[in-house]
Amino acid sequence: MNLVVDVGNSLIKMAVFQDDKLLKKFASVKIDFKNKFEEVKIQYPLIGRILVSNVSEPDFLKLKKPKKVEEILFLSPELKLPFVNKYSTPKTLGHDRIALMAAASKYFKDENVLVIDAGTCLTFDFLNSENEYLGGAISPGLKMRYDALHNFTSKLPLLEPDDEVELIGNSTKNSINSGVINGITKEIDGVINEYSALYPNTKILLTGGDAQILSKRLKNSIFANSNFLLEGLNYILEINNNQ
């Protein structure tokens, strides 16, 4: 039984796997992590291996190997990966992007895949049909765009995403929602179109916390999988099994 831990910018997510099957997901804020981690260990005493991905604070998570746990790994480019990493600065490649490409290499063998992660940042990552990771792009995420409009102006309010968005905003609130929501969806559709022109029949996968908000607005056909990153972490743990 495996446990993967994803330390993100705002939350820590954990998932318990039995082979390829995801049994349960957990989430906590950082201050509550130790208690939640103990709860997970008690609830699943057969956890034998752990993989930790930490994208936000290098010194935050220093887990000692719990009793009965055979191995605890920390994600890094030095681990065995299921794809060829063509990134020119592999040591700077984010753990979240590594995990997403691992999942892409598992579920979309011999295909071109563009994975879009709509989280704190909006990331685009491309794996070609030769199982080579070529790179991608990093852009401000949905919340970051709302925060920027509020923080870098004197009068614009801080808003949350709204399901009802028109092209022509008839108030300040509606104008902000139009600019942010329509802007980010047009960006995603535009990037998808350019990749599809260069690499026909590219599979498009959307994941991340804001995937549900954005997926219904996109014109392109996509796959949505909210667990894609966690599944990628588990796959990396599996292929690094030294037992």
C-alpha positions in Angstrom: 0.0 0.0 0.0 1.3 3.4 -1.0 0.9 6.9 0.3 1.7 10.0 -1.8 1.9 13.5 -0.3 1.6 16.6 -2.4 2.7 19.8 -0.6 1.2 22.5 -2.7 1.2 26.3 -2.5 -2.0 26.4 -0.3 -2.9 22.8 0.7 -1.3 19.5 1.4 -3.0 16.6 -0.4 -2.5 13.0 0.4 -3.7 9.9 -1.3 -3.6 6.2 -0.4 -3.2 3.7 -3.2 -3.4 -0.1 -3.4 -1.4 -0.8 -6.5 -3.1 1.4 -9.2 -6.3 1.9 -7.3 -6.8 5.2 -5.4 -8.5 4.3 -2.1 -8.9 7.6 -0.4 -7.8 11.3 -0.7 -7.1 13.7 2.2 -6.4 17.4 2.3 -5.3 19.7 5.0 -3.8 23.2 5.5 -0.1 23.1 6.4 -0.6 23.9 10.1 -2.8 20.8 10.5 -0.7 18.4 8.4 1.0 16.5 11.3 -2.3 15.6 12.8 -3.8 14.6 9.5 -0.8 12.5 8.6 -1.1 10.6 11.9 -4.8 10.0 11.2 -4.0 8.6 7.8 -1.3 6.2 9.2 -3.8 4.9 11.8 -6.6 4.5 9.3 -4.3 2.7 6.8 -1.7 0.7 8.9 -0.6 -1.3 5.9 1.0 1.7 4.2 4.5 0.5 3.3 6.0 3.2 1.0 5.6 7.0 0.9 6.5 9.5 -1.8 6.6 13.2 -0.9 6.3 16.0 -3.5 7.1 19.5 -2.2 6.6 22.4 -4.5 6.3 25.3 -2.1 8.6 25.1 0.9 11.8 23.0 0.6 12.4 22.9 4.4 8.8 22.6 5.5 8.3 18.9 5.3 10.9 16.8 7.0 9.2 13.5 7.6 11.0 10.8 9.5 10.3 7.3 8.3 7.4 6.0 10.4 7.6 2.6 12.0 6.4 -0.2 9.7 7.0 2.0 6.6 9.6 0.3 4.4 10.7 3.4 2.4 10.1 7.1 2.2 11.1 9.0 -1.0 11.3 12.6 -1.8 10.5 13.5 -5.4 13.4 14.9 -7.4 14.7 14.8 -11.0 17.2 12.2 -9.7 14.5 9.6 -9.2 13.8 7.1 -12.0 11.2 8.7 -14.2 9.0 7.0 -16.8 9.7 9.5 -19.6 12.7 11.1 -21.2 13.2 14.6 -19.8 14.3 17.1 -22.5 13.9 20.1 -20.4 17.1 22.2 -20.6 17.1 22.9 -16.9 15.8 19.6 -15.4 16.7 20.5 -11.8 14.4 23.4 -11.9 11.4 21.5 -13.3 8.6 21.6 -10.7 7.6 18.5 -8.9 4.0 18.9 -9.9 4.9 19.1 -13.6 7.1 15.9 -13.2 4.2 14.1 -11.7 1.8 15.2 -14.4 4.1 14.0 -17.1 4.6 10.7 -15.3 0.8 10.1 -15.4 0.7 11.2 -19.1 3.4 8.7 -20.0 1.4 5.9 -18.3 -2.1 6.6 -19.6 -1.3 8.0 -23.1 1.4 5.7 -24.4 2.7 6.5 -28.0 0.5 9.7 -28.2 1.2 13.4 -28.1 -0.3 14.8 -24.8 -0.8 18.3 -23.6 -1.5 18.5 -19.9 -3.0 21.7 -18.6 -3.0 22.2 -14.8 -5.3 25.0 -13.7 -4.1 25.6 -10.2 -2.3 28.4 -8.4 -0.4 28.7 -11.7 -1.7 27.7 -15.1 0.8 25.3 -16.6 1.0 23.7 -20.0 3.2 20.6 -20.3 3.8 18.6 -23.5 4.8 14.9 -23.9 5.3 13.7 -27.4 4.6 10.3 -28.9 8.2 9.3 -28.4 7.7 9.6 -24.6 9.9 12.8 -24.5 9.0 15.7 -22.3 9.7 18.9 -24.3 8.6 21.5 -21.9 5.6 23.9 -21.9 4.5 27.2 -20.3 3.7 28.8 -17.0 1.1 31.5 -16.6 -0.9 33.1 -13.7 -3.7 31.0 -12.5 -7.3 32.1 -12.0 -7.0 33.2 -8.4 -3.7 34.9 -9.1 -5.4 37.0 -11.8 -8.1 38.2 -9.4 -5.6 38.9 -6.7 -3.4 40.9 -9.1 -6.2 43.2 -10.2 -7.1 43.9 -6.6 -3.5 44.2 -5.2 -2.0 46.3 -7.9 -4.8 48.8 -8.2 -6.4 51.1 -5.6 -10.1 50.6 -6.3 -10.8 47.3 -7.9 -12.4 44.8 -5.6 -11.2 41.3 -4.8 -13.7 38.9 -6.4 -14.2 35.1 -6.6 -15.0 33.3 -10.0 -18.6 33.7 -11.1 -20.4 31.1 -13.2 -22.4 33.8 -14.9 -20.0 35.6 -17.2 -20.9 37.8 -20.1 -18.5 39.1 -22.9 -19.5 42.7 -22.2 -19.4 43.5 -18.5 -21.9 46.1 -17.6 -20.4 46.8 -14.1 -17.0 46.8 -12.5 -17.7 43.3 -11.1 -18.9 41.9 -14.4 -16.1 43.5 -16.3 -13.5 41.9 -14.0 -15.2 38.5 -14.3 -15.3 38.9 -18.1 -11.7 39.8 -18.3 -10.4 37.1 -16.0 -12.7 34.2 -17.0 -12.9 34.9 -20.7 -9.2 35.8 -20.8 -8.0 32.6 -19.3 -10.3 30.4 -21.4 -9.3 32.1 -24.6 -5.6 31.7 -23.6 -6.1 28.0 -23.0 -8.1 27.5 -26.2 -5.4 29.4 -28.1 -2.5 27.4 -26.7 -4.4 24.1 -27.5 -5.0 25.2 -31.1 -1.3 26.0 -31.6 -0.1 22.7 -30.2 -2.8 20.8 -32.2 -1.5 22.6 -35.4 2.1 21.5 -34.7 1.2 18.0 -33.4 -2.1 16.8 -34.9 -4.3 14.4 -32.8 -2.8 15.7 -29.6 -4.6 14.5 -26.5 -5.6 17.3 -24.2 -6.0 16.7 -20.5 -7.2 19.4 -18.0 -6.6 19.0 -14.2 -6.1 21.1 -11.1 -8.4 22.9 -8.7 -10.0 25.2 -11.3 -10.5 22.6 -14.0 -14.2 22.2 -13.3 -14.8 26.0 -13.6 -12.9 26.2 -16.9 -13.7 23.0 -18.6 -17.3 23.8 -19.5 -16.1 27.1 -21.2 -13.4 25.6 -23.4 -14.2 25.1 -27.1 -11.7 22.2 -27.5 -12.3 18.6 -26.6 -10.5 17.7 -23.4 -10.2 15.0 -20.9 -10.7 16.1 -17.2 -9.0 14.2 -14.4 -8.8 15.8 -11.0 -6.5 13.0 -9.6 -4.0 13.1 -12.4 -1.1 14.5 -10.4 -1.7 12.1 -7.5 -1.8 9.2 -10.0 1.5 10.4 -11.4 3.1 10.5 -8.0 2.0 6.9 -7.3 3.4 5.8 -10.7 6.7 7.3 -9.9 6.7 5.6 -6.5 5.9 2.3 -8.1 8.7 2.4 -10.7 11.2 3.4 -7.9 10.3 0.3 -5.9 13.6 -1.1 -4.6 12.0 -3.8 -2.5 
